[in-house]
Amino acid sequence: MTTDIISLVATALLCLGIPLIYGAGRFLQPGGFAWAAGNRESKLDIPAWTQRAVQAHANLVENLAPFAILVLAAQVSGKANAATALGATIFFWGRVAHLFVYIAGIKYLRSLIWFGAWGGGALIVAQLFR
């Protein structure tokens, strides 16, 4: 597997793992297990960090498809190279940092990291159109 594909798979695994983080935050609340096992018709009071983890997950879900398309387009078109590998790696580690900074509630740094991760995506785009 190429570095690009490894980064894509790692990002997908990150996306699959985030619910374990906010799931723990929900289960630790009084009635959390019953709420999760039920129809979720009532509101569960959760800590702010848990809600931020939910939002970080939703953000990654929104960004995963475009990232995957860029990585796969570079692979299929034969344009994958060291620059696309670097871009994919930057994207992945940026998303890891984004998750932790989002959960911690650090607003402006979170946005800066999001743009930095997509700087990695821009490296891939640059190779697709060269």
N, CA, C and O atoms as a Tinker XYZ file with bonds, in Angstrom:
   520  protein
     1  N      0.838000   -1.184000    0.000000    73     2
     2  CA     0.000000    0.000000    0.000000    64     1     3
     3  C      0.879000    1.242000    0.000000    63     2     4     5
     4  O      1.943000    1.265000    0.620000    81     3
     5  N      0.432000    2.252000   -0.688000    73     3     6
     6  CA     1.165000    3.519000   -0.723000    64     5     7
     7  C      0.878000    4.315000    0.548000    63     6     8     9
     8  O     -0.078000    4.033000    1.271000    81     7
     9  N      1.712000    5.302000    0.802000    73     7    10
    10  CA     1.507000    6.189000    1.953000    64     9    11
    11  C      0.159000    6.891000    1.854000    63    10    12    13
    12  O     -0.518000    7.077000    2.865000    81    11
    13  N     -0.236000    7.282000    0.646000    73    11    14
    14  CA    -1.525000    7.951000    0.431000    64    13    15
    15  C     -2.677000    7.067000    0.889000    63    14    16    17
    16  O     -3.570000    7.517000    1.606000    81    15
    17  N     -2.648000    5.811000    0.469000    73    15    18
    18  CA    -3.717000    4.873000    0.813000    64    17    19
    19  C     -3.676000    4.544000    2.300000    63    18    20    21
    20  O     -4.724000    4.431000    2.936000    81    19
    21  N     -2.499000    4.394000    2.851000    73    19    22
    22  CA    -2.385000    4.150000    4.296000    64    21    23
    23  C     -2.996000    5.312000    5.071000    63    22    24    25
    24  O     -3.709000    5.100000    6.052000    81    23
    25  N     -2.719000    6.533000    4.635000    73    23    26
    26  CA    -3.287000    7.708000    5.302000    64    25    27
    27  C     -4.806000    7.749000    5.155000    63    26    28    29
    28  O     -5.515000    8.138000    6.083000    81    27
    29  N     -5.297000    7.351000    3.997000    73    27    30
    30  CA    -6.745000    7.306000    3.786000    64    29    31
    31  C     -7.385000    6.267000    4.707000    63    30    32    33
    32  O     -8.400000    6.548000    5.346000    81    31
    33  N     -6.812000    5.094000    4.778000    73    31    34
    34  CA    -7.341000    4.037000    5.647000    64    33    35
    35  C     -7.249000    4.477000    7.111000    63    34    36    37
    36  O     -8.187000    4.265000    7.880000    81    35
    37  N     -6.143000    5.078000    7.495000    73    35    38
    38  CA    -5.989000    5.557000    8.871000    64    37    39
    39  C     -7.043000    6.611000    9.206000    63    38    40    41
    40  O     -7.571000    6.631000   10.318000    81    39
    41  N     -7.350000    7.488000    8.247000    73    39    42
    42  CA    -8.380000    8.511000    8.458000    64    41    43
    43  C     -9.752000    7.858000    8.608000    63    42    44    45
    44  O    -10.552000    8.276000    9.445000    81    43
    45  N    -10.022000    6.842000    7.806000    73    43    46
    46  CA   -11.293000    6.119000    7.929000    64    45    47
    47  C    -11.387000    5.434000    9.286000    63    46    48    49
    48  O    -12.449000    5.445000    9.909000    81    47
    49  N    -10.292000    4.836000    9.754000    73    47    50
    50  CA   -10.293000    4.187000   11.065000    64    49    51
    51  C    -10.471000    5.208000   12.189000    63    50    52    53
    52  O    -11.143000    4.937000   13.184000    81    51
    53  N     -9.864000    6.380000   12.023000    73    51    54
    54  CA   -10.074000    7.465000   12.983000    64    53    55
    55  C    -11.553000    7.818000   13.044000    63    54    56    57
    56  O    -12.118000    7.975000   14.127000    81    55
    57  N    -12.170000    7.942000   11.888000    73    55    58
    58  CA   -13.588000    8.275000   11.807000    64    57    59
    59  C    -14.440000    7.201000   12.491000    63    58    60    61
    60  O    -15.412000    7.519000   13.176000    81    59
    61  N    -14.079000    5.950000   12.306000    73    59    62
    62  CA   -14.810000    4.858000   12.950000    64    61    63
    63  C    -14.586000    4.816000   14.461000    63    62    64    65
    64  O    -15.446000    4.347000   15.206000    81    63
    65  N    -13.438000    5.304000   14.908000    73    63    66
    66  CA   -13.112000    5.248000   16.327000    64    65    67
    67  C    -13.667000    6.377000   17.168000    63    66    68    69
    68  O    -13.834000    6.212000   18.376000    81    67
    69  N    -13.958000    7.517000   16.570000    73    67    70
    70  CA   -14.431000    8.670000   17.339000    64    69    71
    71  C    -15.709000    8.364000   18.120000    63    70    72    73
    72  O    -15.836000    8.835000   19.250000    81    71
    73  N    -16.662000    7.602000   17.581000    73    71    74
    74  CA   -17.847000    7.295000   18.395000    64    73    75
    75  C    -17.534000    6.569000   19.702000    63    74    76    77
    76  O    -18.319000    6.643000   20.647000    81    75
    77  N    -16.416000    5.880000   19.771000    73    75    78
    78  CA   -16.025000    5.259000   21.036000    64    77    79
    79  C    -15.720000    6.325000   22.091000    63    78    80    81
    80  O    -15.972000    6.125000   23.279000    81    79
    81  N    -15.178000    7.452000   21.645000    73    79    82
    82  CA   -14.855000    8.538000   22.569000    64    81    83
    83  C    -16.130000    9.171000   23.094000    63    82    84    85
    84  O    -16.313000    9.272000   24.307000    81    83
    85  N    -17.018000    9.600000   22.200000    73    83    86
    86  CA   -18.226000   10.247000   22.712000    64    85    87
    87  C    -19.214000    9.238000   23.286000    63    86    88    89
    88  O    -20.056000    9.596000   24.110000    81    87
    89  N    -19.119000    7.987000   22.860000    73    87    90
    90  CA   -19.936000    6.945000   23.479000    64    89    91
    91  C    -19.580000    6.784000   24.946000    63    90    92    93
    92  O    -20.461000    6.636000   25.792000    81    91
    93  N    -18.298000    6.815000   25.244000    73    91    94
    94  CA   -17.857000    6.732000   26.638000    64    93    95
    95  C    -18.392000    7.914000   27.433000    63    94    96    97
    96  O    -18.829000    7.759000   28.573000    81    95
    97  N    -18.355000    9.100000   26.824000    73    95    98
    98  CA   -18.886000   10.282000   27.497000    64    97    99
    99  C    -20.374000   10.165000   27.785000    63    98   100   101
   100  O    -20.847000   10.661000   28.807000    81    99
   101  N    -21.099000    9.531000   26.916000    73    99   102
   102  CA   -22.539000    9.327000   27.131000    64   101   103
   103  C    -22.788000    8.258000   28.192000    63   102   104   105
   104  O    -23.606000    8.445000   29.092000    81   103
   105  N    -22.080000    7.140000   28.079000    73   103   106
   106  CA   -22.305000    6.032000   29.017000    64   105   107
   107  C    -21.961000    6.409000   30.448000    63   106   108   109
   108  O    -22.549000    5.867000   31.385000    81   107
   109  N    -21.025000    7.323000   30.635000    73   107   110
   110  CA   -20.618000    7.713000   31.977000    64   109   111
   111  C    -21.646000    8.592000   32.681000    63   110   112   113
   112  O    -21.529000    8.830000   33.883000    81   111
   113  N    -22.642000    9.072000   31.960000    73   111   114
   114  CA   -23.676000    9.911000   32.553000    64   113   115
   115  C    -24.756000    9.056000   33.204000    63   114   116   117
   116  O    -25.011000    7.942000   32.746000    81   115
   117  N    -25.392000    9.546000   34.252000    73   115   118
   118  CA   -26.494000    8.787000   34.850000    64   117   119
   119  C    -27.569000    8.505000   33.791000    63   118   120   121
   120  O    -28.040000    9.420000   33.115000    81   119
   121  N    -27.939000    7.261000   33.659000    73   119   122
   122  CA   -28.946000    6.873000   32.672000    64   121   123
   123  C    -28.406000    6.771000   31.265000    63   122   124   125
   124  O    -29.172000    6.551000   30.327000    81   123
   125  N    -27.119000    6.923000   31.096000    73   123   126
   126  CA   -26.524000    6.930000   29.759000    64   125   127
   127  C    -26.655000    5.613000   29.028000    63   126   128   129
   128  O    -26.929000    5.591000   27.828000    81   127
   129  N    -26.462000    4.509000   29.744000    73   127   130
   130  CA   -26.582000    3.206000   29.093000    64   129   131
   131  C    -28.022000    2.958000   28.665000    63   130   132   133
   132  O    -28.270000    2.496000   27.551000    81   131
   133  N    -28.971000    3.264000   29.542000    73   131   134
   134  CA   -30.392000    3.072000   29.210000    64   133   135
   135  C    -30.784000    3.971000   28.028000    63   134   136   137
   136  O    -31.546000    3.559000   27.153000    81   135
   137  N    -30.259000    5.187000   28.013000    73   135   138
   138  CA   -30.552000    6.101000   26.908000    64   137   139
   139  C    -30.013000    5.530000   25.596000    63   138   140   141
   140  O    -30.714000    5.529000   24.584000    81   139
   141  N    -28.779000    5.048000   25.613000    73   139   142
   142  CA   -28.160000    4.513000   24.397000    64   141   143
   143  C    -28.861000    3.248000   23.917000    63   142   144   145
   144  O    -28.966000    3.017000   22.712000    81   143
   145  N    -29.345000    2.423000   24.853000    73   143   146
   146  CA   -30.011000    1.178000   24.486000    64   145   147
   147  C    -31.466000    1.404000   24.089000    63   146   148   149
   148  O    -32.095000    0.536000   23.482000    81   147
   149  N    -31.990000    2.567000   24.433000    73   147   150
   150  CA   -33.392000    2.866000   24.147000    64   149   151
   151  C    -33.578000    3.517000   22.788000    63   150   152   153
   152  O    -32.721000    3.431000   21.909000    81   151
   153  N    -34.711000    4.165000   22.644000    73   151   154
   154  CA   -35.062000    4.815000   21.376000    64   153   155
   155  C    -34.527000    6.240000   21.266000    63   154   156   157
   156  O    -34.726000    6.901000   20.247000    81   155
   157  N    -33.861000    6.705000   22.290000    73   155   158
   158  CA   -33.250000    8.042000   22.319000    64   157   159
   159  C    -34.275000    9.146000   22.068000    63   158   160   161
   160  O    -34.003000   10.125000   21.373000    81   159
   161  N    -35.442000    8.965000   22.645000    73   159   162
   162  CA   -36.508000    9.959000   22.498000    64   161   163
   163  C    -36.367000   11.103000   23.482000    63   162   164   165
   164  O    -36.946000   12.171000   23.282000    81   163
   165  N    -35.608000   10.891000   24.536000    73   163   166
   166  CA   -35.385000   11.946000   25.515000    64   165   167
   167  C    -33.971000   12.491000   25.345000    63   166   168   169
   168  O    -33.106000   11.863000   24.734000    81   167
   169  N    -33.768000   13.671000   25.903000    73   167   170
   170  CA   -32.453000   14.299000   25.813000    64   169   171
   171  C    -31.574000   13.787000   26.953000    63   170   172   173
   172  O    -32.025000   13.684000   28.094000    81   171
   173  N    -30.356000   13.478000   26.648000    73   171   174
   174  CA   -29.389000   13.055000   27.654000    64   173   175
   175  C    -28.451000   14.218000   27.921000    63   174   176   177
   176  O    -27.843000   14.760000   26.999000    81   175
   177  N    -28.337000   14.601000   29.186000    73   175   178
   178  CA   -27.390000   15.656000   29.543000    64   177   179
   179  C    -25.983000   15.082000   29.505000    63   178   180   181
   180  O    -25.660000   14.132000   30.219000    81   179
   181  N    -25.155000   15.676000   28.658000    73   179   182
   182  CA   -23.782000   15.212000   28.505000    64   181   183
   183  C    -22.837000   16.378000   28.714000    63   182   184   185
   184  O    -23.228000   17.531000   28.532000    81   183
   185  N    -21.594000   16.094000   29.093000    73   183   186
   186  CA   -20.613000   17.177000   29.237000    64   185   187
   187  C    -20.323000   17.834000   27.881000    63   186   188   189
   188  O    -20.513000   17.227000   26.827000    81   187
   189  N    -19.872000   19.054000   27.935000    73   187   190
   190  CA   -19.583000   19.804000   26.701000    64   189   191
   191  C    -18.547000   19.087000   25.840000    63   190   192   193
   192  O    -18.652000   19.107000   24.614000    81   191
   193  N    -17.546000   18.453000   26.457000    73   191   194
   194  CA   -16.515000   17.781000   25.663000    64   193   195
   195  C    -17.114000   16.653000   24.840000    63   194   196   197
   196  O    -16.658000   16.378000   23.730000    81   195
   197  N    -18.136000   15.999000   25.384000    73   195   198
   198  CA   -18.767000   14.898000   24.656000    64   197   199
   199  C    -19.479000   15.428000   23.423000    63   198   200   201
   200  O    -19.385000   14.834000   22.349000    81   199
   201  N    -20.186000   16.532000   23.564000    73   199   202
   202  CA   -20.865000   17.136000   22.410000    64   201   203
   203  C    -19.846000   17.614000   21.379000    63   202   204   205
   204  O    -20.080000   17.506000   20.175000    81   203
   205  N    -18.729000   18.135000   21.844000    73   203   206
   206  CA   -17.696000   18.565000   20.897000    64   205   207
   207  C    -17.114000   17.382000   20.146000    63   206   208   209
   208  O    -16.761000   17.511000   18.974000    81   207
   209  N    -17.005000   16.223000   20.803000    73   207   210
   210  CA   -16.529000   15.016000   20.115000    64   209   211
   211  C    -17.521000   14.593000   19.041000    63   210   212   213
   212  O    -17.119000   14.161000   17.961000    81   211
   213  N    -18.817000   14.714000   19.329000    73   211   214
   214  CA   -19.845000   14.415000   18.327000    64   213   215
   215  C    -19.684000   15.344000   17.128000    63   214   216   217
   216  O    -19.761000   14.907000   15.980000    81   215
   217  N    -19.459000   16.623000   17.401000    73   215   218
   218  CA   -19.294000   17.601000   16.316000    64   217   219
   219  C    -18.009000   17.361000   15.532000    63   218   220   221
   220  O    -17.995000   17.526000   14.312000    81   219
   221  N    -16.937000   16.977000   16.203000    73   219   222
   222  CA   -15.682000   16.661000   15.509000    64   221   223
   223  C    -15.883000   15.467000   14.585000    63   222   224   225
   224  O    -15.350000   15.436000   13.476000    81   223
   225  N    -16.645000   14.498000   15.040000    73   223   226
   226  CA   -16.940000   13.322000   14.215000    64   225   227
   227  C    -17.737000   13.732000   12.978000    63   226   228   229
   228  O    -17.416000   13.322000   11.862000    81   227
   229  N    -18.772000   14.540000   13.181000    73   227   230
   230  CA   -19.581000   14.997000   12.043000    64   229   231
   231  C    -18.720000   15.770000   11.041000    63   230   232   233
   232  O    -18.891000   15.635000    9.830000    81   231
   233  N    -17.803000   16.575000   11.557000    73   231   234
   234  CA   -16.920000   17.334000   10.675000    64   233   235
   235  C    -16.028000   16.410000    9.866000    63   234   236   237
   236  O    -15.816000   16.636000    8.675000    81   235
   237  N    -15.503000   15.370000   10.504000    73   235   238
   238  CA   -14.648000   14.432000    9.773000    64   237   239
   239  C    -15.456000   13.661000    8.737000    63   238   240   241
   240  O    -14.974000   13.418000    7.631000    81   239
   241  N    -16.668000   13.278000    9.082000    73   239   242
   242  CA   -17.523000   12.580000    8.117000    64   241   243
   243  C    -17.723000   13.455000    6.872000    63   242   244   245
   244  O    -17.668000   12.959000    5.747000    81   243
   245  N    -17.951000   14.747000    7.076000    73   243   246
   246  CA   -18.141000   15.679000    5.955000    64   245   247
   247  C    -16.897000   15.803000    5.086000    63   246   248   249
   248  O    -16.999000   16.013000    3.878000    81   247
   249  N    -15.737000   15.674000    5.690000    73   247   250
   250  CA   -14.480000   15.887000    4.972000    64   249   251
   251  C    -13.850000   14.612000    4.431000    63   250   252   253
   252  O    -12.958000   14.675000    3.585000    81   251
   253  N    -14.300000   13.465000    4.906000    73   251   254
   254  CA   -13.678000   12.208000    4.511000    64   253   255
   255  C    -13.907000   11.881000    3.035000    63   254   256   257
   256  O    -12.976000   11.448000    2.356000    81   255
   257  N    -15.103000   12.073000    2.533000    73   255   258
   258  CA   -15.386000   11.750000    1.125000    64   257   259
   259  C    -14.541000   12.597000    0.168000    63   258   260   261
   260  O    -13.932000   12.035000   -0.742000    81   259
   261  N    -14.479000   13.922000    0.333000    73   259   262
   262  CA   -13.616000   14.690000   -0.576000    64   261   263
   263  C    -12.143000   14.280000   -0.489000    63   262   264   265
   264  O    -11.451000   14.219000   -1.505000    81   263
   265  N    -11.670000   14.000000    0.724000    73   263   266
   266  CA   -10.285000   13.552000    0.878000    64   265   267
   267  C    -10.074000   12.223000    0.158000    63   266   268   269
   268  O     -9.084000   12.047000   -0.552000    81   267
   269  N    -10.994000   11.302000    0.342000    73   267   270
   270  CA   -10.881000    9.992000   -0.310000    64   269   271
   271  C    -10.879000   10.146000   -1.830000    63   270   272   273
   272  O    -10.110000    9.478000   -2.520000    81   271
   273  N    -11.725000   11.010000   -2.345000    73   271   274
   274  CA   -11.774000   11.223000   -3.797000    64   273   275
   275  C    -10.437000   11.741000   -4.298000    63   274   276   277
   276  O     -9.947000   11.282000   -5.330000    81   275
   277  N     -9.839000   12.688000   -3.588000    73   275   278
   278  CA    -8.542000   13.227000   -4.019000    64   277   279
   279  C     -7.464000   12.146000   -4.010000    63   278   280   281
   280  O     -6.701000   12.008000   -4.967000    81   279
   281  N     -7.409000   11.379000   -2.918000    73   279   282
   282  CA    -6.386000   10.326000   -2.820000    64   281   283
   283  C     -6.589000    9.288000   -3.919000    63   282   284   285
   284  O     -5.636000    8.906000   -4.598000    81   283
   285  N     -7.811000    8.837000   -4.092000    73   283   286
   286  CA    -8.083000    7.799000   -5.090000    64   285   287
   287  C     -7.892000    8.324000   -6.514000    63   286   288   289
   288  O     -7.427000    7.588000   -7.385000    81   287
   289  N     -8.242000    9.574000   -6.757000    73   287   290
   290  CA    -8.018000   10.152000   -8.088000    64   289   291
   291  C     -6.528000   10.211000   -8.402000    63   290   292   293
   292  O     -6.113000    9.936000   -9.528000    81   291
   293  N     -5.726000   10.569000   -7.406000    73   291   294
   294  CA    -4.273000   10.602000   -7.619000    64   293   295
   295  C     -3.741000    9.203000   -7.904000    63   294   296   297
   296  O     -2.865000    9.031000   -8.752000    81   295
   297  N     -4.259000    8.216000   -7.210000    73   295   298
   298  CA    -3.821000    6.832000   -7.428000    64   297   299
   299  C     -4.201000    6.353000   -8.822000    63   298   300   301
   300  O     -3.362000    5.829000   -9.555000    81   299
   301  N     -5.458000    6.532000   -9.183000    73   299   302
   302  CA    -5.975000    6.018000  -10.455000    64   301   303
   303  C     -5.345000    6.733000  -11.647000    63   302   304   305
   304  O     -5.093000    6.121000  -12.684000    81   303
   305  N     -5.096000    8.015000  -11.494000    73   303   306
   306  CA    -4.534000    8.785000  -12.606000    64   305   307
   307  C     -3.025000    8.627000  -12.742000    63   306   308   309
   308  O     -2.428000    9.147000  -13.685000    81   307
   309  N     -2.409000    7.917000  -11.811000    73   307   310
   310  CA    -0.963000    7.737000  -11.863000    64   309   311
   311  C     -0.190000    8.963000  -11.411000    63   310   312   313
   312  O      1.007000    9.071000  -11.677000    81   311
   313  N     -0.854000    9.886000  -10.732000    73   311   314
   314  CA    -0.188000   11.112000  -10.294000    64   313   315
   315  C      0.234000   11.064000   -8.829000    63   314   316   317
   316  O      0.755000   12.044000   -8.297000    81   315
   317  N      0.009000    9.934000   -8.182000    73   315   318
   318  CA     0.453000    9.805000   -6.795000    64   317   319
   319  C      1.972000    9.825000   -6.758000    63   318   320   321
   320  O      2.633000    9.135000   -7.535000    81   319
   321  N      2.511000   10.613000   -5.858000    73   319   322
   322  CA     3.960000   10.749000   -5.744000    64   321   323
   323  C      4.303000   11.187000   -4.318000    63   322   324   325
   324  O      3.452000   11.123000   -3.430000    81   323
   325  N      5.504000   11.615000   -4.101000    73   323   326
   326  CA     5.927000   12.027000   -2.761000    64   325   327
   327  C      5.097000   13.206000   -2.247000    63   326   328   329
   328  O      4.828000   13.297000   -1.049000    81   327
   329  N      4.695000   14.102000   -3.137000    73   327   330
   330  CA     3.896000   15.262000   -2.717000    64   329   331
   331  C      2.492000   14.838000   -2.277000    63   330   332   333
   332  O      1.973000   15.350000   -1.286000    81   331
   333  N      1.879000   13.906000   -3.009000    73   331   334
   334  CA     0.547000   13.448000   -2.601000    64   333   335
   335  C      0.637000   12.644000   -1.302000    63   334   336   337
   336  O     -0.262000   12.707000   -0.465000    81   335
   337  N      1.721000   11.895000   -1.142000    73   335   338
   338  CA     1.930000   11.145000    0.102000    64   337   339
   339  C      2.061000   12.106000    1.276000    63   338   340   341
   340  O      1.481000   11.885000    2.339000    81   339
   341  N      2.829000   13.175000    1.076000    73   339   342
   342  CA     2.979000   14.184000    2.118000    64   341   343
   343  C      1.631000   14.844000    2.411000    63   342   344   345
   344  O      1.274000   15.043000    3.572000    81   343
   345  N      0.890000   15.179000    1.368000    73   343   346
   346  CA    -0.421000   15.807000    1.549000    64   345   347
   347  C     -1.376000   14.921000    2.326000    63   346   348   349
   348  O     -2.078000   15.392000    3.222000    81   347
   349  N     -1.405000   13.651000    1.988000    73   347   350
   350  CA    -2.292000   12.719000    2.690000    64   349   351
   351  C     -1.866000   12.549000    4.143000    63   350   352   353
   352  O     -2.710000   12.447000    5.033000    81   351
   353  N     -0.572000   12.520000    4.382000    73   351   354
   354  CA    -0.064000   12.391000    5.748000    64   353   355
   355  C     -0.399000   13.631000    6.563000    63   354   356   357
   356  O     -0.806000   13.524000    7.720000    81   355
   357  N     -0.232000   14.798000    5.969000    73   355   358
   358  CA    -0.583000   16.055000    6.651000    64   357   359
   359  C     -2.068000   16.066000    6.980000    63   358   360   361
   360  O     -2.463000   16.447000    8.082000    81   359
   361  N     -2.889000   15.648000    6.024000    73   359   362
   362  CA    -4.332000   15.621000    6.262000    64   361   363
   363  C     -4.652000   14.723000    7.453000    63   362   364   365
   364  O     -5.378000   15.131000    8.360000    81   363
   365  N     -4.114000   13.502000    7.456000    73   363   366
   366  CA    -4.414000   12.573000    8.546000    64   365   367
   367  C     -3.999000   13.140000    9.897000    63   366   368   369
   368  O     -4.817000   13.209000   10.814000    81   367
   369  N     -2.745000   13.546000   10.032000    73   367   370
   370  CA    -2.285000   14.035000   11.333000    64   369   371
   371  C     -2.973000   15.332000   11.719000    63   370   372   373
   372  O     -3.175000   15.601000   12.903000    81   371
   373  N     -3.335000   16.140000   10.726000    73   371   374
   374  CA    -4.125000   17.341000   11.003000    64   373   375
   375  C     -5.484000   16.988000   11.580000    63   374   376   377
   376  O     -5.982000   17.661000   12.481000    81   375
   377  N     -6.084000   15.919000   11.049000    73   375   378
   378  CA    -7.388000   15.508000   11.559000    64   377   379
   379  C     -7.276000   14.916000   12.959000    63   378   380   381
   380  O     -8.193000   15.075000   13.765000    81   379
   381  N     -6.178000   14.241000   13.263000    73   379   382
   382  CA    -5.966000   13.745000   14.628000    64   381   383
   383  C     -5.861000   14.940000   15.580000    63   382   384   385
   384  O     -6.509000   14.969000   16.626000    81   383
   385  N     -5.043000   15.919000   15.208000    73   383   386
   386  CA    -4.893000   17.121000   16.035000    64   385   387
   387  C     -6.225000   17.861000   16.153000    63   386   388   389
   388  O     -6.580000   18.334000   17.233000    81   387
   389  N     -6.960000   17.961000   15.048000    73   387   390
   390  CA    -8.258000   18.633000   15.040000    64   389   391
   391  C     -9.196000   17.991000   16.063000    63   390   392   393
   392  O     -9.884000   18.691000   16.805000    81   391
   393  N     -9.221000   16.667000   16.100000    73   391   394
   394  CA   -10.083000   15.959000   17.038000    64   393   395
   395  C     -9.762000   16.347000   18.480000    63   394   396   397
   396  O    -10.657000   16.718000   19.239000    81   395
   397  N     -8.497000   16.264000   18.853000    73   395   398
   398  CA    -8.129000   16.533000   20.245000    64   397   399
   399  C     -8.320000   17.998000   20.619000    63   398   400   401
   400  O     -8.742000   18.306000   21.734000    81   399
   401  N     -8.011000   18.897000   19.693000    73   399   402
   402  CA    -8.192000   20.318000   19.975000    64   401   403
   403  C     -9.681000   20.661000   20.031000    63   402   404   405
   404  O    -10.093000   21.495000   20.838000    81   403
   405  N    -10.480000   20.031000   19.189000    73   403   406
   406  CA   -11.933000   20.247000   19.207000    64   405   407
   407  C    -12.511000   19.768000   20.543000    63   406   408   409
   408  O    -13.277000   20.491000   21.180000    81   407
   409  N    -12.148000   18.562000   20.966000    73   407   410
   410  CA   -12.651000   18.037000   22.231000    64   409   411
   411  C    -12.231000   18.934000   23.400000    63   410   412   413
   412  O    -13.005000   19.141000   24.335000    81   411
   413  N    -11.018000   19.459000   23.345000    73   411   414
   414  CA   -10.523000   20.350000   24.395000    64   413   415
   415  C    -11.219000   21.708000   24.375000    63   414   416   417
   416  O    -11.160000   22.446000   25.359000    81   415
   417  N    -11.874000   22.043000   23.271000    73   415   418
   418  CA   -12.613000   23.300000   23.189000    64   417   419
   419  C    -11.763000   24.514000   22.861000    63   418   420   421
   420  O    -12.107000   25.631000   23.248000    81   419
   421  N    -10.664000   24.316000   22.156000    73   419   422
   422  CA    -9.775000   25.427000   21.803000    64   421   423
   423  C    -10.193000   25.956000   20.423000    63   422   424   425
   424  O     -9.766000   25.439000   19.391000    81   423
   425  N    -11.029000   26.987000   20.428000    73   423   426
   426  CA   -11.717000   27.457000   19.224000    64   425   427
   427  C    -10.812000   27.827000   18.051000    63   426   428   429
   428  O    -10.871000   27.176000   17.007000    81   427
   429  N    -10.004000   28.823000   18.192000    73   427   430
   430  CA    -9.274000   29.353000   17.043000    64   429   431
   431  C     -8.201000   28.395000   16.545000    63   430   432   433
   432  O     -7.958000   28.294000   15.342000    81   431
   433  N     -7.569000   27.698000   17.466000    73   431   434
   434  CA    -6.571000   26.709000   17.066000    64   433   435
   435  C     -7.232000   25.586000   16.271000    63   434   436   437
   436  O     -6.661000   25.077000   15.307000    81   435
   437  N     -8.452000   25.201000   16.687000    73   435   438
   438  CA    -9.200000   24.161000   15.972000    64   437   439
   439  C     -9.371000   24.550000   14.501000    63   438   440   441
   440  O     -9.127000   23.734000   13.611000    81   439
   441  N     -9.782000   25.774000   14.248000    73   439   442
   442  CA    -9.986000   26.226000   12.874000    64   441   443
   443  C     -8.674000   26.285000   12.100000    63   442   444   445
   444  O     -8.625000   25.925000   10.924000    81   443
   445  N     -7.625000   26.734000   12.753000    73   443   446
   446  CA    -6.311000   26.801000   12.115000    64   445   447
   447  C     -5.838000   25.400000   11.718000    63   446   448   449
   448  O     -5.300000   25.208000   10.628000    81   447
   449  N     -6.041000   24.433000   12.599000    73   447   450
   450  CA    -5.641000   23.059000   12.296000    64   449   451
   451  C     -6.480000   22.495000   11.150000    63   450   452   453
   452  O     -5.961000   21.768000   10.303000    81   451
   453  N     -7.765000   22.824000   11.119000    73   451   454
   454  CA    -8.628000   22.354000   10.028000    64   453   455
   455  C     -8.066000   22.831000    8.681000    63   454   456   457
   456  O     -7.955000   22.053000    7.733000    81   455
   457  N     -7.716000   24.116000    8.615000    73   455   458
   458  CA    -7.133000   24.654000    7.377000    64   457   459
   459  C     -5.791000   23.996000    7.069000    63   458   460   461
   460  O     -5.478000   23.733000    5.908000    81   459
   461  N     -5.001000   23.732000    8.105000    73   459   462
   462  CA    -3.722000   23.060000    7.895000    64   461   463
   463  C     -3.896000   21.668000    7.317000    63   462   464   465
   464  O     -3.150000   21.260000    6.427000    81   463
   465  N     -4.887000   20.936000    7.825000    73   463   466
   466  CA    -5.161000   19.599000    7.285000    64   465   467
   467  C     -5.525000   19.698000    5.810000    63   466   468   469
   468  O     -5.068000   18.895000    4.996000    81   467
   469  N     -6.350000   20.684000    5.467000    73   467   470
   470  CA    -6.718000   20.835000    4.060000    64   469   471
   471  C     -5.588000   21.415000    3.215000    63   470   472   473
   472  O     -5.648000   21.377000    1.987000    81   471
   473  N     -4.560000   21.952000    3.867000    73   471   474
   474  CA    -3.338000   22.285000    3.132000    64   473   475
   475  C     -2.746000   21.016000    2.539000    63   474   476   477
   476  O     -2.206000   21.032000    1.432000    81   475
   477  N     -2.849000   19.913000    3.283000    73   475   478
   478  CA    -2.428000   18.619000    2.755000    64   477   479
   479  C     -3.265000   18.219000    1.560000    63   478   480   481
   480  O     -2.743000   17.686000    0.581000    81   479
   481  N     -4.559000   18.473000    1.636000    73   479   482
   482  CA    -5.436000   18.197000    0.497000    64   481   483
   483  C     -5.060000   19.041000   -0.708000    63   482   484   485
   484  O     -5.134000   18.579000   -1.847000    81   483
   485  N     -4.659000   20.270000   -0.457000    73   483   486
   486  CA    -4.249000   21.159000   -1.551000    64   485   487
   487  C     -2.999000   20.634000   -2.254000    63   486   488   489
   488  O     -2.852000   20.800000   -3.465000    81   487
   489  N     -2.098000   20.001000   -1.497000    73   487   490
   490  CA    -0.923000   19.388000   -2.127000    64   489   491
   491  C     -1.344000   18.296000   -3.115000    63   490   492   493
   492  O     -0.756000   18.158000   -4.188000    81   491
   493  N     -2.353000   17.537000   -2.746000    73   491   494
   494  CA    -2.841000   16.479000   -3.635000    64   493   495
   495  C     -3.484000   17.099000   -4.873000    63   494   496   497
   496  O     -3.235000   16.658000   -5.995000    81   495
   497  N     -4.310000   18.121000   -4.667000    73   495   498
   498  CA    -4.954000   18.795000   -5.807000    64   497   499
   499  C     -3.913000   19.352000   -6.769000    63   498   500   501
   500  O     -4.058000   19.245000   -7.987000    81   499
   501  N     -2.863000   19.947000   -6.211000    73   499   502
   502  CA    -1.812000   20.510000   -7.060000    64   501   503
   503  C     -1.192000   19.449000   -7.969000    63   502   504   505
   504  O     -0.863000   19.726000   -9.122000    81   503
   505  N     -1.038000   18.244000   -7.447000    73   503   506
   506  CA    -0.466000   17.177000   -8.267000    64   505   507
   507  C     -1.456000   16.679000   -9.321000    63   506   508   509
   508  O     -1.057000   16.267000  -10.410000    81   507
   509  N     -2.734000   16.718000   -8.994000    73   507   510
   510  CA    -3.740000   16.274000   -9.957000    64   509   511
   511  C     -3.804000   17.192000  -11.181000    63   510   512   513
   512  O     -4.117000   16.746000  -12.285000    81   511
   513  N     -3.509000   18.463000  -10.974000    73   511   514
   514  CA    -3.639000   19.422000  -12.075000    64   513   515
   515  C     -2.298000   19.929000  -12.599000    63   514   516   517
   516  O     -2.235000   20.993000  -13.215000    81   515
   517  N     -1.240000   19.185000  -12.359000    73   515   518
   518  CA     0.059000   19.605000  -12.911000    64   517   519
   519  C      0.330000   18.869000  -14.203000    63   518   520
   520  O      1.371000   19.079000  -14.826000    81   519
